[in-house]
Amino acid sequence: MKPLHIAECVRSNLEGYLCDLGASEPERMYDMLISVVEKPLLEVVMERADHNQSKAAQWLGLNRNTLRKKLLEHKLID
């Protein structure tokens, strides 16, 4: 899957979300989008990295401590 395809999926779903809101105005869209994208990203990368946090952090371009913090925030580790 190419990055452009992912961007198109996000764009399409955001447009659908805004249409579903009708006349209501959206709130905290940035936080909502980051949350719904970040958790599955972390789940997939951790699975592919065999739950090796150092490897996953490297793949994501994150510091291992930052990855650990995000995994805790999303309740993906104890």
Distance bins in CASP14 RR format, pairs under 12 A and 6 or more apart:
PFRMAT RR
TARGET T0000
AUTHOR 0000-0000-0000
RMODE 2
METHOD distances of the structure
MODEL  1
1 7 0 0 0 0 0 1 0 0 0 0 0
1 8 0 0 0 0 0 1 0 0 0 0 0
1 9 0 0 0 0 1 0 0 0 0 0 0
1 44 0 0 0 0 0 1 0 0 0 0 0
2 8 0 0 0 0 1 0 0 0 0 0 0
2 9 0 0 0 0 0 1 0 0 0 0 0
3 9 0 0 0 0 0 1 0 0 0 0 0
3 10 0 0 0 0 0 1 0 0 0 0 0
4 10 0 0 0 0 0 1 0 0 0 0 0
4 11 0 0 0 0 0 1 0 0 0 0 0
5 11 0 0 0 0 0 1 0 0 0 0 0
5 12 0 0 0 0 0 1 0 0 0 0 0
6 12 0 0 0 0 0 1 0 0 0 0 0
6 13 0 0 0 0 0 1 0 0 0 0 0
6 37 0 0 0 0 1 0 0 0 0 0 0
6 40 0 0 0 0 0 1 0 0 0 0 0
6 41 0 0 0 0 0 1 0 0 0 0 0
7 13 0 0 0 0 0 1 0 0 0 0 0
7 14 0 0 0 0 0 1 0 0 0 0 0
7 37 0 0 0 0 0 1 0 0 0 0 0
8 14 0 0 0 0 0 1 0 0 0 0 0
8 15 0 0 0 0 0 1 0 0 0 0 0
9 15 0 0 0 0 0 1 0 0 0 0 0
9 16 0 0 0 0 0 1 0 0 0 0 0
9 37 0 0 0 0 0 1 0 0 0 0 0
10 16 0 0 0 0 0 1 0 0 0 0 0
10 17 0 0 0 0 0 1 0 0 0 0 0
10 29 0 0 0 0 0 1 0 0 0 0 0
10 33 1 0 0 1 0 0 0 0 0 0 0
10 34 0 0 0 0 0 1 0 0 0 0 0
10 36 0 0 0 0 1 0 0 0 0 0 0
10 37 1 0 0 1 0 0 0 0 0 0 0
11 17 0 0 0 0 0 1 0 0 0 0 0
11 18 0 0 0 0 0 1 0 0 0 0 0
11 33 0 0 0 0 0 1 0 0 0 0 0
12 18 0 0 0 0 0 1 0 0 0 0 0
12 19 0 0 0 0 0 1 0 0 0 0 0
13 19 0 0 0 0 0 1 0 0 0 0 0
13 20 0 0 0 0 0 1 0 0 0 0 0
13 29 0 0 0 0 0 1 0 0 0 0 0
13 32 0 0 0 0 0 1 0 0 0 0 0
13 33 0 0 0 0 1 0 0 0 0 0 0
13 36 0 0 0 0 1 0 0 0 0 0 0
13 37 0 0 0 0 0 1 0 0 0 0 0
14 20 0 0 0 0 0 1 0 0 0 0 0
14 21 0 0 0 0 0 1 0 0 0 0 0
14 26 0 0 0 0 1 0 0 0 0 0 0
14 29 1 0 0 1 0 0 0 0 0 0 0
14 30 0 0 0 0 0 1 0 0 0 0 0
14 32 0 0 0 0 0 1 0 0 0 0 0
14 33 1 0 0 1 0 0 0 0 0 0 0
14 36 0 0 0 0 0 1 0 0 0 0 0
14 37 0 0 0 0 0 1 0 0 0 0 0
15 21 0 0 0 0 0 1 0 0 0 0 0
15 26 0 0 0 0 0 1 0 0 0 0 0
16 22 0 0 0 0 0 1 0 0 0 0 0
16 26 0 0 0 0 0 1 0 0 0 0 0
17 24 0 0 0 0 0 1 0 0 0 0 0
17 26 1 0 0 1 0 0 0 0 0 0 0
17 27 0 0 0 0 0 1 0 0 0 0 0
17 29 0 0 0 0 1 0 0 0 0 0 0
17 32 0 0 0 0 1 0 0 0 0 0 0
17 33 0 0 0 0 1 0 0 0 0 0 0
17 36 0 0 0 0 0 1 0 0 0 0 0
18 24 0 0 0 0 1 0 0 0 0 0 0
18 25 0 0 0 0 1 0 0 0 0 0 0
18 26 1 0 0 1 0 0 0 0 0 0 0
18 29 0 0 0 0 1 0 0 0 0 0 0
18 32 0 0 0 0 0 1 0 0 0 0 0
18 33 0 0 0 0 0 1 0 0 0 0 0
19 26 0 0 0 0 0 1 0 0 0 0 0
20 26 0 0 0 0 0 1 0 0 0 0 0
21 27 0 0 0 0 1 0 0 0 0 0 0
21 29 0 0 0 0 0 1 0 0 0 0 0
21 32 0 0 0 0 0 1 0 0 0 0 0
26 32 0 0 0 0 1 0 0 0 0 0 0
26 33 0 0 0 0 0 1 0 0 0 0 0
28 34 0 0 0 0 1 0 0 0 0 0 0
28 35 0 0 0 0 1 0 0 0 0 0 0
28 36 0 0 0 0 0 1 0 0 0 0 0
29 35 0 0 0 0 0 1 0 0 0 0 0
29 36 0 0 0 0 0 1 0 0 0 0 0
30 36 0 0 0 0 0 1 0 0 0 0 0
30 37 0 0 0 0 0 1 0 0 0 0 0
30 38 0 0 0 0 0 1 0 0 0 0 0
31 37 0 0 0 0 0 1 0 0 0 0 0
31 38 0 0 0 0 0 1 0 0 0 0 0
32 38 0 0 0 0 0 1 0 0 0 0 0
32 39 0 0 0 0 0 1 0 0 0 0 0
33 39 0 0 0 0 0 1 0 0 0 0 0
33 41 0 0 0 0 0 1 0 0 0 0 0
34 40 0 0 0 0 0 1 0 0 0 0 0
34 41 0 0 0 0 0 1 0 0 0 0 0
34 42 0 0 0 0 0 1 0 0 0 0 0
34 70 0 0 0 0 0 1 0 0 0 0 0
34 73 0 0 0 0 0 1 0 0 0 0 0
34 74 0 0 0 0 0 1 0 0 0 0 0
35 41 0 0 0 0 0 1 0 0 0 0 0
35 42 0 0 0 0 0 1 0 0 0 0 0
35 70 0 0 0 0 0 1 0 0 0 0 0
35 73 0 0 0 0 1 0 0 0 0 0 0
35 74 0 0 0 0 1 0 0 0 0 0 0
36 42 0 0 0 0 0 1 0 0 0 0 0
36 43 0 0 0 0 0 1 0 0 0 0 0
36 74 0 0 0 0 0 1 0 0 0 0 0
37 43 0 0 0 0 0 1 0 0 0 0 0
37 44 0 0 0 0 0 1 0 0 0 0 0
37 70 0 0 0 0 0 1 0 0 0 0 0
37 74 0 0 0 0 0 1 0 0 0 0 0
38 44 0 0 0 0 0 1 0 0 0 0 0
38 45 0 0 0 0 0 1 0 0 0 0 0
38 60 0 0 0 0 0 1 0 0 0 0 0
38 62 0 0 0 0 0 1 0 0 0 0 0
38 66 0 0 0 0 0 1 0 0 0 0 0
38 67 0 0 0 0 0 1 0 0 0 0 0
38 69 0 0 0 0 0 1 0 0 0 0 0
38 70 1 0 0 1 0 0 0 0 0 0 0
38 71 0 0 0 0 0 1 0 0 0 0 0
38 73 0 0 0 0 1 0 0 0 0 0 0
38 74 1 0 0 1 0 0 0 0 0 0 0
38 76 0 0 0 0 0 1 0 0 0 0 0
39 45 0 0 0 0 0 1 0 0 0 0 0
39 46 0 0 0 0 0 1 0 0 0 0 0
39 70 0 0 0 0 1 0 0 0 0 0 0
39 71 0 0 0 0 1 0 0 0 0 0 0
39 73 0 0 0 0 1 0 0 0 0 0 0
39 74 1 0 1 0 0 0 0 0 0 0 0
39 75 0 0 0 0 1 0 0 0 0 0 0
39 76 1 0 0 1 0 0 0 0 0 0 0
40 46 0 0 0 0 0 1 0 0 0 0 0
40 47 0 0 0 0 0 1 0 0 0 0 0
40 74 0 0 0 0 1 0 0 0 0 0 0
40 76 0 0 0 0 0 1 0 0 0 0 0
41 47 0 0 0 0 0 1 0 0 0 0 0
41 48 0 0 0 0 0 1 0 0 0 0 0
41 56 0 0 0 0 0 1 0 0 0 0 0
41 59 0 0 0 0 0 1 0 0 0 0 0
41 60 1 0 0 1 0 0 0 0 0 0 0
41 61 0 0 0 0 0 1 0 0 0 0 0
41 62 0 0 0 0 0 1 0 0 0 0 0
41 67 0 0 0 0 0 1 0 0 0 0 0
41 70 0 0 0 0 1 0 0 0 0 0 0
41 71 0 0 0 0 0 1 0 0 0 0 0
41 74 0 0 0 0 1 0 0 0 0 0 0
41 76 0 0 0 0 0 1 0 0 0 0 0
42 48 0 0 0 0 0 1 0 0 0 0 0
42 49 0 0 0 0 0 1 0 0 0 0 0
42 51 0 0 0 0 0 1 0 0 0 0 0
42 53 0 0 0 0 0 1 0 0 0 0 0
42 56 1 0 0 1 0 0 0 0 0 0 0
42 57 0 0 0 0 0 1 0 0 0 0 0
42 59 0 0 0 0 0 1 0 0 0 0 0
42 60 0 0 0 0 1 0 0 0 0 0 0
42 62 0 0 0 0 1 0 0 0 0 0 0
42 66 0 0 0 0 0 1 0 0 0 0 0
42 67 1 0 0 1 0 0 0 0 0 0 0
42 68 0 0 0 0 0 1 0 0 0 0 0
42 69 0 0 0 0 0 1 0 0 0 0 0
42 70 1 0 0 1 0 0 0 0 0 0 0
42 71 1 0 0 1 0 0 0 0 0 0 0
42 72 0 0 0 0 0 1 0 0 0 0 0
42 73 0 0 0 0 1 0 0 0 0 0 0
42 74 1 0 0 1 0 0 0 0 0 0 0
42 75 0 0 0 0 0 1 0 0 0 0 0
42 76 1 0 1 0 0 0 0 0 0 0 0
42 77 0 0 0 0 1 0 0 0 0 0 0
43 49 0 0 0 0 0 1 0 0 0 0 0
43 51 0 0 0 0 0 1 0 0 0 0 0
43 56 0 0 0 0 0 1 0 0 0 0 0
43 70 0 0 0 0 0 1 0 0 0 0 0
43 71 0 0 0 0 1 0 0 0 0 0 0
43 74 0 0 0 0 1 0 0 0 0 0 0
43 75 0 0 0 0 0 1 0 0 0 0 0
43 76 1 0 0 1 0 0 0 0 0 0 0
43 77 0 0 0 0 0 1 0 0 0 0 0
44 51 0 0 0 0 0 1 0 0 0 0 0
44 56 0 0 0 0 1 0 0 0 0 0 0
44 59 0 0 0 0 0 1 0 0 0 0 0
44 60 0 0 0 0 0 1 0 0 0 0 0
44 76 0 0 0 0 0 1 0 0 0 0 0
45 51 0 0 0 0 0 1 0 0 0 0 0
45 52 0 0 0 0 0 1 0 0 0 0 0
45 53 0 0 0 0 0 1 0 0 0 0 0
45 55 0 0 0 0 1 0 0 0 0 0 0
45 56 1 0 1 0 0 0 0 0 0 0 0
45 57 0 0 0 0 1 0 0 0 0 0 0
45 58 0 0 0 0 0 1 0 0 0 0 0
45 59 1 0 1 0 0 0 0 0 0 0 0
45 60 1 0 0 1 0 0 0 0 0 0 0
45 61 0 0 0 0 0 1 0 0 0 0 0
45 62 0 0 0 0 1 0 0 0 0 0 0
45 67 0 0 0 0 1 0 0 0 0 0 0
45 70 0 0 0 0 0 1 0 0 0 0 0
45 71 0 0 0 0 0 1 0 0 0 0 0
45 76 0 0 0 0 0 1 0 0 0 0 0
46 52 0 0 0 0 1 0 0 0 0 0 0
46 53 1 0 0 1 0 0 0 0 0 0 0
46 54 0 0 0 0 0 1 0 0 0 0 0
46 55 0 0 0 0 1 0 0 0 0 0 0
46 56 1 0 1 0 0 0 0 0 0 0 0
46 57 0 0 0 0 0 1 0 0 0 0 0
46 59 0 0 0 0 1 0 0 0 0 0 0
46 60 0 0 0 0 1 0 0 0 0 0 0
46 67 0 0 0 0 1 0 0 0 0 0 0
46 68 0 0 0 0 0 1 0 0 0 0 0
46 70 0 0 0 0 0 1 0 0 0 0 0
46 71 1 0 0 1 0 0 0 0 0 0 0
46 74 0 0 0 0 0 1 0 0 0 0 0
46 76 1 0 0 1 0 0 0 0 0 0 0
46 77 0 0 0 0 1 0 0 0 0 0 0
47 55 0 0 0 0 0 1 0 0 0 0 0
47 56 0 0 0 0 1 0 0 0 0 0 0
47 59 0 0 0 0 0 1 0 0 0 0 0
47 76 0 0 0 0 0 1 0 0 0 0 0
48 55 0 0 0 0 1 0 0 0 0 0 0
48 56 0 0 0 0 1 0 0 0 0 0 0
48 59 1 0 0 1 0 0 0 0 0 0 0
48 60 0 0 0 0 0 1 0 0 0 0 0
49 55 1 0 1 0 0 0 0 0 0 0 0
49 56 1 0 1 0 0 0 0 0 0 0 0
49 57 0 0 0 0 1 0 0 0 0 0 0
49 58 0 0 0 0 1 0 0 0 0 0 0
49 59 1 0 0 1 0 0 0 0 0 0 0
49 60 0 0 0 0 1 0 0 0 0 0 0
49 64 0 0 0 0 0 1 0 0 0 0 0
49 67 0 0 0 0 0 1 0 0 0 0 0
49 71 0 0 0 0 0 1 0 0 0 0 0
50 56 0 0 0 0 1 0 0 0 0 0 0
50 59 0 0 0 0 0 1 0 0 0 0 0
51 67 0 0 0 0 0 1 0 0 0 0 0
51 71 0 0 0 0 1 0 0 0 0 0 0
51 76 0 0 0 0 1 0 0 0 0 0 0
51 77 0 0 0 0 1 0 0 0 0 0 0
52 58 0 0 0 0 1 0 0 0 0 0 0
52 59 0 0 0 0 1 0 0 0 0 0 0
52 64 0 0 0 0 0 1 0 0 0 0 0
52 67 0 0 0 0 0 1 0 0 0 0 0
53 59 0 0 0 0 0 1 0 0 0 0 0
53 60 0 0 0 0 0 1 0 0 0 0 0
53 62 0 0 0 0 1 0 0 0 0 0 0
53 63 0 0 0 0 0 1 0 0 0 0 0
53 64 1 0 1 0 0 0 0 0 0 0 0
53 65 0 0 0 0 1 0 0 0 0 0 0
53 66 0 0 0 0 0 1 0 0 0 0 0
53 67 1 0 1 0 0 0 0 0 0 0 0
53 68 1 0 0 1 0 0 0 0 0 0 0
53 69 0 0 0 0 0 1 0 0 0 0 0
53 70 0 0 0 0 0 1 0 0 0 0 0
53 71 1 0 0 1 0 0 0 0 0 0 0
53 72 0 0 0 0 0 1 0 0 0 0 0
53 76 0 0 0 0 0 1 0 0 0 0 0
53 77 0 0 0 0 1 0 0 0 0 0 0
54 60 0 0 0 0 0 1 0 0 0 0 0
54 61 0 0 0 0 0 1 0 0 0 0 0
54 62 0 0 0 0 0 1 0 0 0 0 0
54 63 0 0 0 0 0 1 0 0 0 0 0
54 64 1 0 1 0 0 0 0 0 0 0 0
54 65 0 0 0 0 0 1 0 0 0 0 0
54 67 0 0 0 0 1 0 0 0 0 0 0
54 68 0 0 0 0 0 1 0 0 0 0 0
55 61 0 0 0 0 0 1 0 0 0 0 0
55 62 0 0 0 0 0 1 0 0 0 0 0
55 64 0 0 0 0 1 0 0 0 0 0 0
55 67 0 0 0 0 0 1 0 0 0 0 0
56 62 0 0 0 0 1 0 0 0 0 0 0
56 63 0 0 0 0 0 1 0 0 0 0 0
56 64 0 0 0 0 1 0 0 0 0 0 0
56 66 0 0 0 0 0 1 0 0 0 0 0
56 67 1 0 0 1 0 0 0 0 0 0 0
56 68 0 0 0 0 1 0 0 0 0 0 0
56 70 0 0 0 0 0 1 0 0 0 0 0
56 71 0 0 0 0 1 0 0 0 0 0 0
56 76 0 0 0 0 0 1 0 0 0 0 0
56 77 0 0 0 0 0 1 0 0 0 0 0
57 63 1 0 0 1 0 0 0 0 0 0 0
57 64 1 0 1 0 0 0 0 0 0 0 0
57 65 0 0 0 0 1 0 0 0 0 0 0
57 66 1 0 0 1 0 0 0 0 0 0 0
57 67 1 0 1 0 0 0 0 0 0 0 0
57 68 0 0 0 0 1 0 0 0 0 0 0
57 69 0 0 0 0 0 1 0 0 0 0 0
57 70 0 0 0 0 1 0 0 0 0 0 0
57 71 0 0 0 0 1 0 0 0 0 0 0
58 64 0 0 0 0 1 0 0 0 0 0 0
58 66 0 0 0 0 0 1 0 0 0 0 0
58 67 0 0 0 0 1 0 0 0 0 0 0
59 67 0 0 0 0 1 0 0 0 0 0 0
60 66 0 0 0 0 1 0 0 0 0 0 0
60 67 1 0 0 1 0 0 0 0 0 0 0
60 68 0 0 0 0 0 1 0 0 0 0 0
60 70 0 0 0 0 1 0 0 0 0 0 0
60 71 0 0 0 0 0 1 0 0 0 0 0
61 67 0 0 0 0 1 0 0 0 0 0 0
61 70 0 0 0 0 0 1 0 0 0 0 0
62 68 0 0 0 0 1 0 0 0 0 0 0
62 69 0 0 0 0 1 0 0 0 0 0 0
62 70 1 0 0 1 0 0 0 0 0 0 0
62 71 0 0 0 0 0 1 0 0 0 0 0
63 69 0 0 0 0 1 0 0 0 0 0 0
63 70 0 0 0 0 0 1 0 0 0 0 0
64 70 0 0 0 0 0 1 0 0 0 0 0
64 71 0 0 0 0 0 1 0 0 0 0 0
65 71 0 0 0 0 0 1 0 0 0 0 0
65 72 0 0 0 0 0 1 0 0 0 0 0
66 72 0 0 0 0 0 1 0 0 0 0 0
66 73 0 0 0 0 0 1 0 0 0 0 0
67 73 0 0 0 0 0 1 0 0 0 0 0
67 74 0 0 0 0 0 1 0 0 0 0 0
67 76 0 0 0 0 0 1 0 0 0 0 0
67 77 0 0 0 0 1 0 0 0 0 0 0
68 74 0 0 0 0 0 1 0 0 0 0 0
68 76 0 0 0 0 1 0 0 0 0 0 0
68 77 1 0 0 1 0 0 0 0 0 0 0
68 78 0 0 0 0 0 1 0 0 0 0 0
69 76 0 0 0 0 0 1 0 0 0 0 0
69 77 0 0 0 0 0 1 0 0 0 0 0
70 76 0 0 0 0 1 0 0 0 0 0 0
70 77 0 0 0 0 1 0 0 0 0 0 0
71 77 1 0 1 0 0 0 0 0 0 0 0
71 78 0 0 0 0 1 0 0 0 0 0 0
72 78 0 0 0 0 1 0 0 0 0 0 0
END
